[in-house]
């Protein structure tokens, strides 16, 4: 809709609202006189009810969201209240001539009390709801309308994003896996004799077999021949029995081992290493050999 059409629509709305306000004027003024208002208050009473309806209508056009819902509820409430008061004014002809008793709007007491409460509470509600609606309209910030520069920036950003999609993807550096060689398993019963099995015919594969590089068989722990080192003291019962030599046998071995030695070289340590005996036996053998050599030198 162009600008001229909008202006014409607003002017038509103002005319309709003005005529409706004039029609409702007499009814609301007579109701105000019936509930005890003076001449000035009765004249201003229609502005209190219908004026707040106009204010709520404007707030409905401006506000959004929950504030707009609140303005619609105020508009509906005051429209219903104005309708009830106009309806009562039409049902009670005595209100037209101002001959009705003060504070009497209906013959039935509960209905009269409810109508008096409604008519007297509308001005107070107008003060509260009108102030709230004006505050909401003044603090309302409309959403910014995108301009040509904003659209240009968005289009440039979109093109920039599209151009980055054509860039080549980054290549990750290859990860080299470390292969740990596991020793080949040794069969438990590889020394046992096995009966020859019935030969099974070999079915030729449909494709050429890929040559397999033979793997080098590594020595496993079961084939190792190196002696294991003792981790603790070997019990006496587990030791192998060594033959115990007599003093005569030790002396004979010592004579044979030191036959070509000079006297200065005959020591207990040297004899212990050659004969593999204890230090005490080595000293005894040393003294005996040196005594025999001294005896041999002194004999003509």
SVG drawing of the C-alpha trace seen along z (x, -y; Angstrom):
<svg xmlns="http://www.w3.org/2000/svg" viewBox="-37 -21 165 113">
<polyline fill="none" stroke="black" stroke-width="0.4" points="0.0,0.0 1.4,-3.4 1.6,-6.4 -1.6,-8.0 -3.6,-4.8 -2.1,-4.6 -3.0,-8.2 -6.6,-7.7 -6.9,-4.6 -5.8,-6.4 -8.1,-9.3 -11.0,-6.9 -10.2,-5.2 -10.0,-8.6 -13.5,-9.5 -15.0,-6.2 -13.5,-6.4 -14.7,-10.0 -18.3,-9.2 -18.3,-6.2 -17.0,-8.3 -19.7,-10.9 -22.4,-8.2 -21.0,-6.8 -20.7,-10.2 -24.2,-10.6 -24.3,-7.1 -21.0,-7.4 -21.8,-10.9 -25.2,-9.8 -23.6,-6.7 -21.1,-9.0 -23.9,-11.3 -25.7,-8.2 -22.7,-7.1 -22.2,-10.5 -19.9,-12.4 -20.4,-16.2 -21.0,-18.0 -17.3,-18.5 -16.3,-14.9 -19.3,-13.5 -18.2,-15.5 -14.6,-14.1 -15.7,-10.5 -16.1,-9.5 -12.5,-10.5 -11.3,-8.2 -12.9,-5.1 -12.9,-5.7 -9.7,-7.7 -7.8,-4.8 -9.3,-2.5 -7.7,-4.8 -4.4,-4.8 -4.4,-1.0 -5.1,-0.8 -2.1,-3.0 0.1,-0.9 -1.1,2.3 0.1,0.9 3.6,-0.1 4.5,2.7 5.5,6.2 5.6,9.5 4.3,9.7 3.8,5.9 1.5,6.0 -0.5,8.8 -0.8,6.7 -2.1,3.7 -4.7,6.0 -5.9,7.2 -6.4,3.6 -8.2,2.7 -10.5,5.7 -11.2,5.1 -12.2,1.4 -14.2,2.1 -16.2,4.7 -16.7,2.3 -17.9,-0.5 -20.2,1.9 -21.8,3.0 -22.3,-0.6 -23.9,-1.6 -26.1,1.4 -27.3,0.4 -27.9,-3.1 -30.2,-1.7 -32.1,0.5 -32.8,-2.2 -34.7,-5.1 -34.7,-7.0 -31.0,-7.6 -31.7,-9.8 -33.5,-12.4 -31.2,-12.2 -34.2,-11.2 -32.7,-8.0 -31.6,-7.7 -28.0,-8.4 -26.0,-5.1 -28.9,-3.0 -28.2,-1.4 -30.3,1.8 -33.2,3.0 -31.5,6.1 -28.9,5.3 -26.0,7.6 -26.3,6.3 -26.4,2.7 -23.3,3.3 -21.4,4.8 -22.3,2.0 -21.3,-0.7 -18.0,1.1 -17.4,1.3 -18.2,-2.4 -16.1,-3.7 -13.0,-1.4 -12.6,-2.4 -10.9,-5.8 -8.4,-4.2 -7.6,-1.5 -7.1,-4.2 -4.4,-5.8 -2.6,-2.5 -2.9,-0.9 -2.5,-4.2 0.8,-5.0 2.1,-1.5 1.2,-1.6 2.9,-5.0 6.0,-3.8 6.2,-0.7 5.8,-2.8 8.5,-5.3 11.0,-2.5 10.2,-0.5 13.1,-0.2 12.1,0.9 14.2,3.4 16.6,1.6 15.7,1.8 18.6,3.2 20.1,0.6 21.8,1.0 25.2,0.8 24.3,3.7 23.1,5.8 26.3,5.1 28.4,6.2 26.4,9.3 26.7,10.1 30.5,9.5 30.8,11.8 28.8,14.5 31.0,14.3 34.1,14.4 32.8,17.5 32.0,19.1 35.5,18.3 37.2,20.0 35.4,23.3 37.5,23.5 40.8,23.6 42.6,26.9 42.3,28.9 45.3,29.1 47.1,32.4 48.0,34.0 51.5,35.2 51.7,39.0 52.0,40.9 54.5,43.7 53.5,46.7 56.2,48.5 56.0,52.2 57.2,54.3 58.4,57.7 57.0,60.5 59.0,63.8 57.6,66.7 55.8,69.1 57.6,72.4 55.3,75.5 55.2,77.4 55.4,80.9 57.8,80.2 60.0,83.1 57.2,85.6 56.7,87.9 53.6,87.3 51.8,89.9 51.7,89.0 48.2,87.6 46.2,88.4 47.3,86.1 44.6,83.5 44.3,82.5 45.3,78.9 42.8,76.7 44.5,74.3 43.5,70.7 41.6,68.8 44.3,66.1 48.0,66.1 49.5,66.5 51.5,63.6 55.0,64.6 55.6,64.3 59.0,63.3 60.3,65.9 60.7,64.5 63.9,65.0 63.4,67.3 64.6,65.7 65.8,67.5 63.2,67.7 63.6,67.9 63.0,71.7 65.9,72.3 68.5,70.2 71.5,72.3 73.0,69.6 73.0,70.6 70.7,68.7 72.3,66.7 71.2,67.6 69.1,64.9 69.8,66.0 71.8,68.3 71.5,71.9 70.5,74.3 73.1,76.7 71.0,79.7 70.8,78.4 74.5,78.0 76.5,80.7 78.8,82.8 82.5,82.0 85.2,84.7 87.2,83.9 91.0,84.3 93.3,85.6 96.5,83.7 98.6,86.2 96.7,85.5 96.9,81.8 100.7,82.0 101.1,84.1 99.2,81.6 101.2,78.7 104.5,80.4 103.5,81.0 102.2,77.4 105.3,75.7 108.0,78.0 109.4,75.3 108.8,72.4 111.7,70.6 111.6,70.3 110.6,66.6 107.5,67.5 106.2,70.1 103.5,68.2 100.3,69.2 98.2,67.2 99.9,68.7 99.4,72.2 95.8,71.5 95.0,70.4 96.8,73.4 95.5,76.1 92.1,74.5 92.1,74.9 91.5,72.9 94.0,70.3 94.8,72.4 95.7,75.4 97.7,73.2 99.8,71.9 100.4,75.4 101.5,76.5 103.8,73.5 105.6,74.3 105.9,78.0 107.3,77.3 109.8,74.7 110.9,77.1 111.4,79.9 113.4,77.6 115.6,76.5 116.2,80.1 117.0,81.0 119.6,78.2 121.3,79.1 121.6,82.9 125.1,83.7"/>
</svg>
